[in-house]
């Protein structure tokens, strides 16, 4: 999911990074060999497939598909739609989420339990509504159980269908399209461990480290997670864009009916068939332009910008990520990132860089967090007062809406005060029953709302803005007394530091440990991290291997989703006598933790005891056979598809085919034996079949390997299919962050004046410090304003003609007081709604009323 609200923050601060996409208007897309309709040509296109799979199961702009077959049809149509937008010229990389690291499984477990509970509550609500309807003599509304989205997890039959669909889709497109036949396609399905976006990053990272890498490659990646933006910045590539669905807000125009509301709230969306033409708008987010903005707002003179980008990525983790809870005082919606950028600019000249090539400098990170911690009391106090005021306002508004609705029902009631119920027709009596039931329902909602508001006031045990909040926070969230249990606070802080370094390494190096996870639901304060971490603290991660798919399913699925697993595992989940029944509770608490909506609440679940779980799961796994055993392989294969007309790879394919014809039969038994034992095949075991790809023009390096379902025959399809392995490096290899020189890139003119003209509403924009300090952006505006005015003063003072003109205007031809120019005279050339650009070269744009407004920029 990534950093909450990060995309919106970027869009508001740096508007020129966003471009609307222009796809083909045809249902059957045009000739993709033609130039890209968006005016930019991309070489490589990477698709995080899980972002496409989810809307195919539960679309927000159309009816849901009724069968898995229709879902797969919709999935391939989405792929066609996206590829028509981007039109990659060299490489298409499709990555499906495989088994995740343990650090991510904890979040997956929370989400899946929450989603199962929501489905259960929907069933109960429907049953209650049907009971009420029955009492009033109304027919029941049949409940249709929605498709279980928890099946989008590695190892399920559904994900096996997805993999088969994608292989078939690629082969069909390569046999039908000359455009596709020129592409190289790599598929890393759910059988290959790792999250989709991190498989993509690992591919790019290893390609870039190859000696013949082409630095001028134009990259584009699709995905919904906001952390893709961070990952793209972490590549330090020259040209990188992200394509994603356009985000709609309440004031936006719906693309279904053209009225003002988000598409997911459109009353006509259910009129759109599941397999109707896709018209969903997409947008590009250009990370190379974002880099340009960051050079203005982040870089400190005399310091290396690429290192500053790495530090920016690090401190954005602090406001939220998929692996660690955010620091309590930092919220992106309240200006958390603005504050961190401000502190960083002040810290860097004397404190130094916080990170280096994906590793955390403990000393500098400690000192940086100490500076952030100085801001916490003022931040929390203001936020607390604001939340109290908003809670009361929201309560009042909701009560008014319910009262208004009730009054409307009374006003339009079928039964008037002068009438008897017996005088009504049967239809009117039926309508009256419905109105009475609706009024009763509204009154129940009013009572629940009052009760919830009262409980919320009583349960606000933290009172984060009032004295003693630190002790209350640790008492409530960690069940400790921070004054007495300082060692426990130190342990929490050390775990969080381990987590920050683990996440940083995950972004820049790959997974350092599949077993590591942060063992708490909440984060410590920045102030405590600046105080309690030891300067000599060292990071130690246990070397480990990924879970098998069924082991992950047993770790993250609730009992309601047990059908996603083979039947042999069901008793471990649902039986009360199961030795691991405590991992699958029927009920659990939601901690809203200051949030207003339940999907942001923290699901309070116990962490899985890994050793205990595997102790009971492994004996079952050993008895698996057939398809179940195949789906539970620890290490699957990535596939490479090369069109038979792609002459650039002809020699490589011929070399591989020749080797296969001579020795594949000899080494296959060894490979099969390792696969049956669920072990990773050493590259040396492939012998001469390990065929290198070295092609600087295509931007692709790596190895082709044999796999069971490879296709090398000339008469089978219009493509060759084999296994693919990324370029390999020695263990401990450091992937240094670097920006490679290459062809010049044309960027739009951007500056601080490129910020969007939006009123800064965050806590830190009005008063960042308790002493009245301003945010970095406000300070930069003021600096520019003062510098600009000083230059104008100097120009006026040194130019007699300006002084003479000012004297004539102010004294010989006086205007009304409200039109008179400033007494200094250096504003005298600006008239109502006009600006003489022929005499003055700066680019400021003023409002028509002639008022100086430095929030308006080009």
C-alpha angles and dihedrals in degrees: 000000000000129000112355115238091357094124092052091048091052093047092052095045100039109026097170092068090074126079127173114238123238110211125180112280091219124097088219100050122235131249105308090200087073118093116283111271088221092065097243130093119218125200102194128030120192120192123198093210098200089069088061098040096058097057089048089061099039109016118188097204103045145021116296117255112257098215140033088243091059090046090056091049089052090047092055091046090053089051091052090048093051095043089051089056097047103027099193113209101203117015140022116191118191114192124185121190112264127185108324129221115268090253089064095040091069090060092043090052091053093049095047094048089048092049091050090049091050090052091049091049090050090054092049091047091051091048091050091049091050091051090053091047091050091052089054093047094251125139119258122255109232114236116228111201108226123234109275106248089193085083087078089090127105115270099033124120088242093060089048088057089050091054093049091047093053093049091050091045093053093047093048094049092048091051093047105038132058088203093057092044089064093054130088110221125197120193121195104180132189091281090072111080118243139060115287097244092048092051086055092049091048089052093051093043092053094043090053091052091056113104095234096049116145108226093196096069113132108222129197127180132189123212142120100226114104090217088071085079090058092045091051092050089049091062090063087213121165097232121023129152133179120213117202142152113287111258113233127205132193094271096049127104115255114237092212100057103004092237126126109273137080115280093242088062095045112126089214098054093096088058089066110091120233092247099035119128114293111243099161110139120236133196138208120228108199112211093187088062090045087056088057091054091047090053087063101039101034113024119100118207112259095022128102111259095211090058089049089054090053090051091048090055089050098051092045086065087068093068092054144308140170095268108039133040114245122258107266096238097049121079122159091216090060095049098272095149092046089054093049091050090051093049091045094054089052093043102046100070093058103018103045132214118332098209140030125196093332098319128108122238099220096200095050093041090052092050092046092051090048088059091048089049091060088067097050102089094053092043095051094044094054093043092050093052091046093051092050091052093046093047091055092045093050091048092052092047093050092049091050091051092051092047090049091051092049092049090050091054091049091049093051095039117146091223115065121202092252095051133085121227088235090063091063124098118242089257091052091048089052089050090049091054090053091050092049091049090050092050090050090050091051092050090051090051090050091053092047090049092051092047092048093050092049092048091048090056092047094045096051090109095156101057086187095193097054132081115284095027093137094060092043091050094054092042093054102034102034102020092233139115104238093202093056102028098052091145090057090052088049090052091051091049093048090050090051091050089050087052095050091051092045092052091046091051091047089057097045108026109016131253110340094186129008091200102049120106138158104258098210135072094220138047128237122242120274088237091059092048089054090052110034106040113097117238089226094048111141128204116234121178126184112241107237146155131242122272117255112254095255090048089056091047090053089050099050110025125092119223090258089068096047091120087075087072130063112271093251090074098048098090092056088060106037106027116099088213093056113126089225099041090122088071091064109051120180092216134030139168128257116214109201088195093198095318124123102212126061097229087067093048121111113250106224104218131148115252117253115258097229098199093048093047094050091046090065099032101050096065089056092047091055091060095052119117141184119354094000091055091048092050090052097058112134095214120036128181132257115223132219121205117197122184115237090231092055097107094182090073098038096104093046092051093047091051091051094046092051092051092047093053091055109037111010091093090053099051099033094087090057092049092047091050092054091047092052090052088050093239129142112255112240111233090234090065090066089063112179091357090074093097116189122223111209111170118144093180093057093042092231129124131164139085137296114220134181120260131181096254098041117138119210103150118118094224102046104074141337091263141056117235124201141139122283133209126187121240109285129227135183118277110271093027110159115226099210117212109239142153112227121215117238144131115346117265121216111227129182116257104273133173139142084291087066092076114116118259097248129137109251105235101168125114093246096049095065099036119358095177132036087243091062101264119162132234121265092254092052090048091050090051091050092047091052091046094049092045091049094048092047091053089050091050091050092049091050094048093050096045116071092191090063091052092047092049090048092052092051093048096046100039113018095039105024119189131206112290094253090055098044116116124243114285092242089064097218091110094054097107094061113092134180107306094340139102125186101228092174091070100034125049104198121107104228116137118208129203118259095250089065093244118144108243116170093186088075114084137168 
